[in-house]
């Protein structure tokens, strides 16, 4: 079967809730992927930052195989010997007292929302069913009913109401709007330190620190959604570290398992995660031994192979090179580490056509918010690979 055969099958039998580029990948290694027709591509999306460690990292794959032959799932009705080690290693790495494991990023966000509300009622003393959580415009935290309830992207909400109450939305980077929105019922402020789906938007310098201080002042939980920006993507373990703060809760996923298995988690201290009692929250697969073993090795790879430092250095190198492109289409180049957005003018007629052209040149990336090309390769990328990609990117961005 060739590419067209697979696409025809997908179009016939699959729900049409995605609009992928027409490439059918059958294997991958490091920063490279290969399609069913034998073509080779440099992956500049990294599965939305899920494969920070590179595709099919041999250490992570080995840990998966080894654990798969022992025990894969016990449910949380019983204990397993991998989860306690993940608890310890992740908490020691991040400086938090507790973690709660889930599977997908959306599940982890839902977990953080539940924890914030329960903390608000049990610890802060907010009146029952009155808790409010503040989020930002152009946020993306998943696609559950509750999460799209505070989305400002109309398509994410169209046809899915009625929506969950208890959310306020303010402008991203607007500290005055945040202060005005806080009241006695506010239990949390949920923010992406860098907005990924929003277009790799970096907030004004100092914004996160000011928002954090406001939360301290009003006894509001500062919750950082680091599902895309965390675990090395921004050039630090977490993007919030650029402003020397420590959120009350951190939400992680994607690269927590190196793209080999769905694993997510919420990190916090006992005052917050301690509000959960047996039966309050759970997941059959969350914290399973296979996922825990994979996550443990994924974290070790990030640290032991210096991928966070490589992200910082290669990201700066990549951004500096992109800024030399003298194209009439480029409005702004922004990002931190290997989390890079190239925003085009509306007159460029959309970012997708550039992504399609880059695919033909051997580079895979994806548009977001119509006019932004996102470049986020695996953190194992090398300088010569960036140089190779840059020549192709410059060529495509100079086209009419």
C-alpha positions in Angstrom: 0.0 0.0 0.0 1.2 3.5 -0.7 0.4 6.9 0.8 -2.8 7.4 -1.2 -4.1 4.0 -0.3 -3.8 4.7 3.5 -5.3 8.2 3.1 -8.3 6.7 1.3 -8.9 4.2 4.1 -8.6 6.9 6.8 -11.0 9.2 4.9 -13.5 6.4 4.5 -13.5 4.9 8.0 -12.1 7.6 10.3 -14.0 10.4 12.0 -12.8 13.7 10.3 -11.8 15.5 13.5 -8.2 16.2 12.3 -6.7 17.8 9.2 -3.3 16.2 9.0 -0.7 16.8 6.3 -0.8 14.0 3.7 2.2 12.1 4.9 1.9 8.5 6.2 4.7 7.7 8.7 5.7 4.1 9.3 8.9 4.4 11.3 11.0 7.0 13.1 14.3 7.4 14.9 15.7 10.4 16.7 14.7 13.5 14.8 13.9 11.6 11.6 10.7 10.0 10.4 10.1 7.8 7.3 6.9 7.4 5.3 5.4 4.4 3.6 6.8 5.5 0.2 10.4 5.6 1.5 10.7 9.3 2.0 12.7 10.8 4.9 11.7 13.9 6.9 13.1 16.0 9.7 10.4 16.1 12.4 9.9 19.7 13.6 6.8 19.1 15.6 7.9 16.2 17.9 4.3 15.1 18.3 3.4 18.4 19.9 6.4 18.0 22.3 5.7 14.4 23.3 8.9 13.1 21.8 11.4 15.6 23.4 13.8 12.7 23.8 13.6 11.8 20.2 11.6 9.1 18.4 11.9 5.6 19.7 14.7 6.4 22.1 16.5 3.1 22.7 16.6 3.4 26.4 12.9 4.3 26.7 11.9 1.5 24.3 14.0 -1.0 26.2 12.3 0.0 29.5 8.9 -0.4 27.9 9.8 -3.9 26.5 11.3 -5.0 29.8 8.3 -3.9 31.9 5.8 -5.2 29.3 7.1 -8.7 29.9 6.6 -8.4 33.7 3.3 -6.7 34.4 1.5 -3.9 32.5 -1.6 -3.1 34.5 -2.7 -3.7 38.0 -5.2 -0.9 38.3 -5.0 1.2 41.5 -6.9 -1.5 43.4 -3.4 -2.9 44.1 0.1 -1.4 44.4 2.9 -2.0 41.9 6.7 -1.6 42.3 7.2 1.1 39.6 4.9 3.8 40.7 6.5 4.5 44.1 9.8 5.0 42.4 8.3 7.4 39.9 6.8 9.3 42.8 10.1 9.7 44.5 12.2 10.4 41.4 9.8 13.0 39.9 9.3 14.8 43.2 13.0 15.0 43.9 13.6 16.3 40.3 11.0 19.0 40.5 11.0 19.9 44.2 7.4 19.1 44.9 6.1 16.9 47.8 3.5 14.9 45.9 2.4 13.9 42.4 -0.8 12.4 41.1 -0.5 10.3 37.9 -3.0 10.2 35.1 -2.7 9.4 31.4 -3.5 12.2 29.0 -2.8 15.9 29.3 -6.5 16.7 29.4 -7.0 14.2 32.3 -4.2 16.0 34.2 -5.8 19.4 33.7 -9.1 18.0 34.9 -7.3 16.7 38.0 -5.7 20.1 38.7 -9.1 21.8 38.3 -10.7 19.3 40.8 -7.8 19.7 43.2 -8.1 23.5 43.0 -11.8 23.5 43.7 -11.6 21.1 46.6 -8.7 23.0 48.1 -10.9 26.2 47.8 -13.7 24.6 49.7 -11.7 22.6 52.3 -8.8 24.8 52.9 -9.5 28.4 51.7 -13.1 28.2 52.9 -15.0 29.3 49.8 -18.7 28.8 49.9 -19.8 25.5 48.4 -20.4 25.5 44.6 -19.0 29.1 44.3 -15.4 28.5 43.3 -14.0 30.4 40.4 -10.9 29.6 38.3 -9.3 32.3 36.1 -7.8 31.3 32.7 -6.4 33.2 29.7 -7.6 34.0 26.2 -6.2 31.7 23.5 -5.5 29.0 26.0 -5.4 25.4 25.1 -5.6 22.7 27.8 -7.5 19.8 26.0 -10.9 19.1 24.6 -13.1 17.8 27.3 -16.4 19.6 27.9 -15.1 21.4 31.0 -11.9 22.4 29.3 -13.6 23.8 26.2 -15.9 25.7 28.6 -13.1 28.2 29.2 -11.7 28.1 25.6 -11.9 31.3 23.5 -11.5 29.3 20.3 -15.1 29.3 18.9 -14.6 26.0 16.9 -13.6 24.1 20.1 -17.0 25.1 21.6 -19.3 25.0 18.6 -22.0 22.3 19.2 -20.8 21.2 22.6 -22.8 23.2 25.1 -24.1 23.6 27.7 -20.7 24.4 29.3 -19.3 24.0 32.8 -19.6 27.1 34.9 -17.1 28.6 37.3 -14.5 30.1 34.9 -13.4 33.6 34.1 -11.1 34.5 31.1 -8.7 37.4 31.0 -6.2 38.6 28.4 -2.9 36.7 28.4 -0.1 39.0 29.7 -2.7 41.5 31.1 -1.8 41.7 34.8 -4.4 44.5 35.4 -7.2 42.3 34.0 -6.1 39.4 36.2 -6.1 41.6 39.4 -9.6 42.9 38.5 -10.9 39.4 38.0 -9.8 38.0 41.4 -12.5 38.0 44.1 -13.2 36.1 47.3 -14.4 33.0 45.4 -11.2 32.8 43.2 -9.4 29.5 44.0 -6.9 29.3 41.1 -5.3 31.0 38.1 -4.5 28.5 35.4 -1.9 29.7 32.9 0.5 28.3 30.2 3.9 29.9 30.7 4.2 29.8 26.9 1.0 29.3 24.9 1.6 26.5 22.5 -1.6 26.1 20.4 -2.1 29.8 20.8 0.8 30.3 18.5 3.9 29.9 20.7 3.1 33.1 22.5 5.6 34.2 25.1 4.1 36.6 27.7 5.7 39.9 28.6 8.8 39.6 30.7 7.9 39.7 34.4 4.2 38.8 33.8 4.4 35.4 35.4 6.1 36.8 38.5 3.6 39.5 38.9 0.7 37.0 38.4 2.3 34.7 41.0 2.7 37.6 43.5 -1.0 38.5 43.0 -2.0 34.9 43.7 0.1 35.0 46.9 -1.5 38.2 48.0 -5.1 36.9 47.5 -4.5 33.3 48.6 -5.1 31.9 45.1 -3.4 28.9 43.6 -1.0 29.6 40.8 -1.3 26.6 38.4 1.1 26.2 35.5 0.2 24.1 32.5 3.5 22.9 31.3 2.2 20.0 29.2 3.8 21.4 26.1 6.3 23.9 27.4 7.8 21.7 30.2 10.3 18.9 30.5 13.0 20.8 28.6 11.1 22.1 25.6 11.7 25.8 26.6 15.4 25.4 27.4 14.7 24.8 31.1 13.1 21.9 32.9 10.0 24.2 33.2 9.3 27.4 31.4 8.1 29.1 34.6 11.7 28.9 35.9 12.7 31.8 33.6 10.9 34.0 36.2 12.2 32.2 39.4 8.8 31.2 40.7 7.4 28.0 42.1 3.7 27.4 41.1 1.4 25.8 43.6 0.6 23.2 41.0 2.3 22.1 37.8 0.6 20.0 35.1 2.8 17.8 32.9 2.3 15.1 30.3 3.5 14.5 26.7 7.3 14.2 27.1 6.9 12.6 30.5 6.9 9.3 28.6 9.0 10.2 25.7 6.2 9.6 23.3 6.1 5.8 24.0 3.1 5.7 26.2 0.4 8.1 27.6 1.5 9.4 31.0 0.6 12.7 32.7 0.7 14.0 36.2 -0.1 16.9 38.6 2.7 18.1 40.9 2.0 20.0 44.1 2.6 19.9 47.8 0.6 18.2 50.5 -1.6 21.2 51.3 -3.1 20.9 47.8 -3.0 17.3 46.7 -3.6 16.2 50.3 -7.3 17.2 49.8 -7.9 14.0 47.9 -9.2 11.0 49.9 -9.7 7.5 48.6 -12.6 7.5 46.1 -12.4 11.2 45.3 -10.5 10.8 42.0 -8.9 8.0 40.0 -8.1 6.2 36.8 -7.8 2.5 35.9 -4.7 3.2 33.8 -3.3 6.1 35.7 -0.1 5.1 37.6 0.1 1.7 35.9 3.5 0.0 36.1 4.2 0.1 32.4 3.6 3.9 32.2 5.5 4.4 35.4 8.6 2.5 34.2 8.5 4.4 30.9 8.2 7.7 32.6 11.1 6.9 35.0 13.4 6.2 32.1 12.2 9.2 30.1 13.1 11.5 32.9 16.5 9.9 33.3 17.2 10.4 29.5 16.3 14.1 29.7 18.7 14.7 32.6 21.5 12.3 31.9 21.8 13.1 28.2 21.7 16.9 28.9 18.7 17.4 26.6 17.5 20.5 28.5 20.8 22.3 28.0 20.8 21.2 24.3 17.3 22.7 23.9 18.5 26.0 25.3 21.6 26.1 23.1 20.1 24.7 19.9 17.0 26.8 20.4 19.0 30.0 20.6 20.9 29.0 17.5 17.8 28.1 15.6 16.0 31.3 16.5 19.0 33.5 15.6 19.2 31.8 12.2 15.5 32.2 11.5 15.8 35.9 12.3 18.2 36.4 9.4 15.5 35.4 6.9 14.5 38.5 4.9 11.0 37.4 3.9 8.0 39.7 3.3 5.8 37.1 4.9 7.4 37.0 8.4 5.7 39.2 11.0 7.5 37.9 14.1 9.8 35.1 15.3 9.5 34.2 18.9 10.0 31.4 21.4 12.3 30.0 24.1 14.5 26.9 23.7 13.2 24.7 20.9 9.7 26.0 21.2 9.6 28.4 18.3 6.8 30.2 16.4 7.1 32.0 13.1 4.1 34.3 12.7 3.2 35.3 9.2 1.3 38.3 8.0 -2.3 37.6 7.0 -1.3 38.6 3.4 0.8 35.4 3.3 -2.5 33.5 2.8 -2.1 31.2 5.8 0.7 29.1 7.3 -0.6 25.7 6.1 0.6 26.2 2.5 4.1 26.8 3.8 3.9 23.7 5.9 2.8 21.7 2.9 5.7 23.1 0.9 8.1 22.3 3.7 6.9 18.7 3.7 7.9 18.4 0.1 11.3 19.7 1.1 11.6 17.0 3.8 10.6 19.0 6.9 7.5 18.2 8.9 5.9 21.0 10.9 2.3 22.2 11.5 0.4 25.5 11.4 -1.4 26.8 14.4 -3.9 29.7 14.7 -3.8 29.9 10.8 -0.8 32.3 10.5 1.8 30.7 12.7 4.3 27.9 11.8 5.5 26.1 14.9 9.0 24.6 15.0 9.5 22.2 17.9 11.9 19.4 16.9 13.0 16.7 19.4 15.6 18.0 21.9 18.2 15.7 20.5 18.6 17.8 17.3 22.1 18.7 16.4 23.6 21.9 14.8 24.2 20.3 11.4 20.6 19.2 11.3 19.4 22.7 12.0 21.7 24.0 9.3 20.2 21.5 6.8 16.7 22.4 7.8 17.4 26.2 7.7 18.3 26.1 4.1 14.9 24.5 3.3 13.0 26.8 5.6 14.6 29.9 4.1 13.8 28.7 0.6 10.1 28.1 1.4 9.6 31.4 3.3 11.0 33.4 0.4 8.4 32.0 -2.0 5.5 34.1 -3.2 
